[in-house]
């Protein structure tokens, strides 16, 4: 059984394993990485042999590191690490999956109230986990302005009530952490990606953010934007921050990962509605929230719809995809959640 893992910004690691019963009896590790001294490769493989087939990626990574630390001379792993070997081995065992193991639905923009998209982000991961829907990428589109705050943010700390009322902008709390999203029709590009947990098996939260957004780095490059990932969850260019990601892992076996990128935000209005403290700005290298916003419109010169189409085309070119749509049952569940949860004061102001 064979598994592979490509280290983001690094090298390819492959593992072939054989098992007997519940135990790994043989392992071979190879790839285009660099390793000094070269006989450390035998120790890496030896650390895998004897492990149970259900060994977790962190446990396997720990066993490899411990084995290498017992050597008399230091080992240099260049372009890969013990975590990468563990993930490749887990994929060989069928415990972790790669992008090529899945087929994805692609759902283009459907205009609806933004709170419906917030509700769909709770409904749809359960559908994927239950096997009623393929993993998918979907694009948000909305018909009214809204501030979407993170699950753990304080309403009064993030939103200026006078500014929000003056501009007719409501507030909704989403189910993921992270910062506030200032959303007006056409001002940003937001997508949700829902995948099985097996796709991020063995990856830390920080690693999984960059891993799940690797495709969009290529999509941005195709529209002329040179972007990079800034840990934990920011996407930035040389001119400034473009957007940010948020994520939630569901116990049933699905991961929700969504991203909002600024296209043509009214920074002055955003500054009147959102409260962005100096402490939050301290690690961004700027004293003004307005200066942090760097819309994709100014960098690409493209219409928002054209960028979205380019993004979807790029995703389709990388993975096996099908054209998807929302079912009436999913939309009905989302409407019910809007009424019973996301539009209620109890949920929105659970952190006052």
C-alpha positions in Angstrom: 0.0 0.0 0.0 1.4 3.4 -1.0 0.7 6.9 0.1 2.2 10.3 -0.8 2.3 13.7 0.8 3.6 16.9 -0.9 5.0 19.3 1.7 3.8 22.8 1.0 6.9 24.7 -0.2 8.9 21.5 0.2 9.3 18.1 -1.2 7.3 15.0 -2.0 7.4 12.2 0.5 6.1 8.7 -0.3 5.6 5.6 1.9 5.0 2.0 1.0 3.9 -0.3 3.8 2.9 -3.9 4.3 0.7 -5.2 7.1 -0.2 -8.4 8.8 -3.2 -8.3 11.0 -3.2 -5.1 12.9 0.6 -4.5 12.6 2.8 -2.8 10.0 5.4 -5.4 9.0 7.3 -3.5 6.3 7.9 0.1 5.4 9.9 2.0 2.7 10.1 5.8 2.6 11.3 7.6 -0.5 10.9 10.9 -2.4 12.7 14.0 -3.8 13.7 15.3 -0.3 17.2 15.6 1.1 18.5 13.7 4.2 21.8 13.7 6.0 23.2 11.2 6.8 21.6 9.0 4.2 21.4 5.9 6.4 18.9 7.8 8.6 16.4 6.6 6.0 16.6 3.1 7.5 15.8 4.5 11.0 12.8 6.3 9.6 11.4 3.1 8.1 12.3 1.1 11.2 10.3 3.5 13.3 7.2 2.7 11.2 7.6 -1.1 11.4 5.9 -2.6 14.4 3.3 0.2 14.7 -0.4 -0.7 14.8 -2.3 0.1 11.6 -4.5 2.5 13.5 -1.6 4.5 14.8 -2.3 8.3 14.8 -0.2 10.6 12.7 1.1 12.5 15.8 2.1 9.2 17.4 3.8 8.0 14.3 5.6 11.3 13.9 6.7 11.1 17.5 8.1 7.6 17.1 10.1 8.7 14.0 11.5 11.7 15.8 12.4 9.6 18.9 14.2 7.1 16.8 16.2 9.8 15.0 17.1 11.5 18.3 18.7 8.3 19.6 21.3 8.4 16.8 24.8 9.5 17.8 25.0 12.1 15.1 22.4 14.8 14.3 20.0 14.2 11.4 19.0 16.9 8.9 15.7 16.5 7.1 15.6 19.0 4.3 12.4 19.7 2.5 10.4 17.3 4.7 9.9 16.3 8.3 8.6 13.5 10.5 5.1 14.8 10.2 5.2 14.5 6.4 6.4 10.9 6.7 3.6 10.1 9.1 1.0 11.6 6.8 2.3 9.6 3.8 2.3 6.4 5.9 -1.3 7.1 7.1 -2.4 7.6 3.5 -0.7 4.3 2.6 -2.8 2.6 5.3 -6.0 4.2 4.0 -6.4 6.3 7.2 -5.7 9.6 5.5 -6.7 10.8 2.0 -5.4 13.1 -0.6 -7.1 15.5 -3.0 -7.0 12.8 -5.7 -9.0 10.4 -3.6 -12.1 12.6 -3.8 -14.5 14.1 -6.3 -15.9 17.5 -5.6 -19.1 19.4 -6.3 -18.7 23.0 -7.5 -21.5 25.4 -6.7 -21.3 28.8 -8.3 -22.7 32.0 -6.9 -26.4 31.9 -5.8 -27.7 35.2 -4.5 -29.5 35.0 -1.1 -29.5 36.8 2.2 -26.0 36.5 3.7 -27.4 34.9 6.9 -28.6 32.0 4.7 -25.0 31.4 3.7 -24.0 31.4 7.4 -26.7 28.8 8.1 -25.7 26.7 5.1 -22.2 26.5 6.6 -23.8 24.6 9.5 -26.1 22.4 7.4 -23.8 21.2 4.6 -20.9 19.8 6.6 -23.3 17.3 8.2 -24.5 16.3 4.7 -20.9 15.6 3.6 -20.1 13.7 6.8 -23.2 11.5 6.4 -22.3 10.7 2.7 -25.4 12.4 1.3 -23.3 15.0 -0.5 -19.8 15.0 -2.1 -17.1 17.3 -0.7 -17.6 20.7 -2.4 -16.5 24.2 -3.1 -19.2 26.9 -3.1 -19.2 30.6 -3.8 -21.3 32.9 -1.6 -23.3 35.8 -3.1 -25.7 38.0 -1.2 -28.3 40.7 -1.6 -27.9 42.8 1.5 -25.2 44.2 3.8 -24.1 42.4 6.9 -21.3 42.1 9.5 -20.5 38.5 10.1 -18.6 38.1 13.4 -16.6 35.2 14.6 -18.1 32.6 16.9 -16.1 33.9 19.9 -16.1 37.6 19.3 -17.8 40.2 21.4 -20.5 42.2 19.6 -19.9 45.5 21.3 -16.1 45.1 21.0 -16.3 44.5 17.2 -19.3 46.6 16.0 -20.1 50.3 16.5 -23.9 50.2 16.9 -24.4 53.9 15.7 -22.3 53.3 12.6 -24.1 50.0 11.8 -27.5 51.6 12.3 -26.6 54.6 10.2 -25.6 52.4 7.3 -28.4 49.9 7.8 -26.0 47.0 8.5 -27.0 44.1 10.7 -24.9 41.6 12.6 -24.8 37.8 12.5 -22.6 35.4 14.4 -21.1 32.4 12.4 -20.0 29.0 13.7 -16.3 29.5 13.1 -13.8 31.6 15.0 -11.7 34.4 13.5 -12.5 38.0 12.8 -15.4 40.1 11.5 -16.4 40.1 7.9 -17.8 43.4 6.5 -20.1 42.2 3.6 -21.9 44.4 1.2 -23.2 43.2 -2.2 -20.2 42.9 -4.6 -17.6 44.1 -2.1 -15.7 40.8 -1.5 -15.4 37.2 -2.6 -16.3 34.5 -0.1 -16.2 30.7 -0.6 -16.7 27.7 1.6 -14.9 24.4 1.1 -16.2 21.3 2.9 -14.0 18.2 2.9 -13.7 14.9 4.9 -11.5 15.1 7.9 -9.3 12.4 6.4 -8.0 15.1 3.9 -6.3 17.0 6.8 -5.4 13.9 8.8 -2.1 14.5 10.6 -2.1 18.2 9.9 -2.1 20.8 12.6 -4.7 23.5 12.4 -2.1 25.9 11.1 -0.9 23.4 8.5 -4.4 22.6 7.3 -5.3 26.3 6.7 -2.5 26.6 4.2 -3.1 23.1 2.8 -6.8 23.7 2.0 -6.1 27.1 0.4 -3.1 26.0 -1.7 -5.4 25.9 -4.8 -6.4 29.5 -4.3 -2.8 30.7 -4.3 -2.6 29.3 -7.9 -6.0 30.9 -8.7 -4.8 34.3 -7.5 -1.6 34.0 -9.5 -3.7 33.4 -12.7 -5.5 36.7 -12.2 -2.2 38.5 -11.7 -2.1 38.6 -7.9 1.1 37.3 -6.2 -0.2 36.1 -2.8 1.3 34.3 0.1 -0.1 32.7 3.3 0.6 34.4 6.5 0.1 32.1 9.5 -2.3 31.5 11.0 -5.1 32.4 8.6 -4.3 35.5 6.4 -3.8 35.7 2.7 -1.6 38.7 1.7 0.1 40.2 -1.2 3.0 42.7 -1.4 0.5 45.5 -1.2 -1.2 44.2 2.0 -3.8 41.8 3.3 -6.3 40.4 0.8 -8.4 38.1 3.1 -8.6 35.6 5.9 -9.8 32.1 6.5 -11.7 30.4 9.3 -12.3 26.7 10.0 -14.3 24.2 12.0 -13.9 20.5 12.3 -17.0 18.5 12.9 -17.0 15.3 15.1 -18.9 13.4 12.4 -15.9 13.6 10.0 -16.1 16.8 8.0 -14.1 20.1 7.9 -15.6 23.5 7.1 -13.1 25.9 5.7 -14.2 29.3 4.4 -12.4 32.4 3.2 -13.4 36.0 2.6 -11.2 38.1 0.3 -11.7 41.9 -0.2 -12.6 42.9 -3.8 -13.9 46.5 -3.6 -14.6 47.4 0.1 -15.7 50.8 1.1 -12.9 51.2 3.7 -14.3 54.4 5.2 -17.7 52.9 5.8 -16.1 49.7 7.2 -14.1 51.9 9.6 -17.4 53.5 10.8 -19.1 50.1 11.4 -16.2 48.0 12.7 -14.1 48.7 15.8 -10.6 47.6 15.1 -8.4 48.0 18.2 -4.7 49.0 18.3 -3.8 45.6 19.8 -5.3 43.8 16.9 -3.4 46.0 14.4 -0.1 45.7 16.3 1.1 42.7 14.4 -0.2 43.9 11.0 2.4 46.7 10.7 -0.1 49.5 10.3 -1.9 51.9 12.5 -5.1 52.1 10.4 -7.7 49.5 9.6 -8.4 51.4 6.3 -4.8 50.9 5.2 -5.1 47.1 5.8 -7.7 46.6 3.1 -6.2 46.0 -0.3 -9.0 45.0 -2.7 -8.4 42.5 -5.5 -10.0 44.9 -7.9 -7.1 47.3 -7.7 -4.5 44.6 -8.1 -6.1 42.5 -10.9 -8.1 45.1 -12.8 -10.8 42.5 -13.4 -14.5 42.5 -12.7 -15.6 40.5 -9.6 -17.6 38.0 -11.7 -14.6 37.4 -13.9 -12.4 36.6 -10.9 -14.9 34.2 -9.5 -15.2 32.4 -12.9 -11.4 32.2 -13.0 -11.2 30.8 -9.5 -13.8 28.1 -10.3 -12.0 27.2 -13.6 -8.8 26.8 -11.7 -10.3 24.6 -9.1 -11.9 22.4 -11.8 -8.6 22.1 -13.6 -6.9 20.7 -10.5 -9.4 18.3 -9.1 -12.2 15.9 -10.3 -15.4 18.0 -10.1 -19.1 17.9 -10.8 -21.5 20.8 -11.2 -23.6 21.0 -8.0 -26.5 22.9 -6.6 -28.3 23.2 -3.3 -31.2 20.8 -2.6 -34.6 22.0 -1.4 -34.0 20.0 1.8 -30.7 21.8 2.5 -32.3 25.2 1.9 -35.2 24.3 4.1 -32.8 23.3 6.9 -30.9 26.5 6.5 -34.1 28.6 6.7 -35.1 26.9 9.9 -31.7 27.6 11.4 -32.0 31.2 10.4 -35.3 31.5 12.3 -34.3 29.4 15.3 -30.6 30.3 15.8 -28.8 32.8 13.6 -31.4 35.6 13.7 -31.9 35.3 17.5 -30.5 37.6 20.0 -29.5 34.6 22.2 -27.1 33.4 19.5 -25.9 36.7 18.1 -25.2 38.2 21.5 -24.0 35.1 23.3 -20.8 37.1 23.8 -22.3 40.6 24.4 
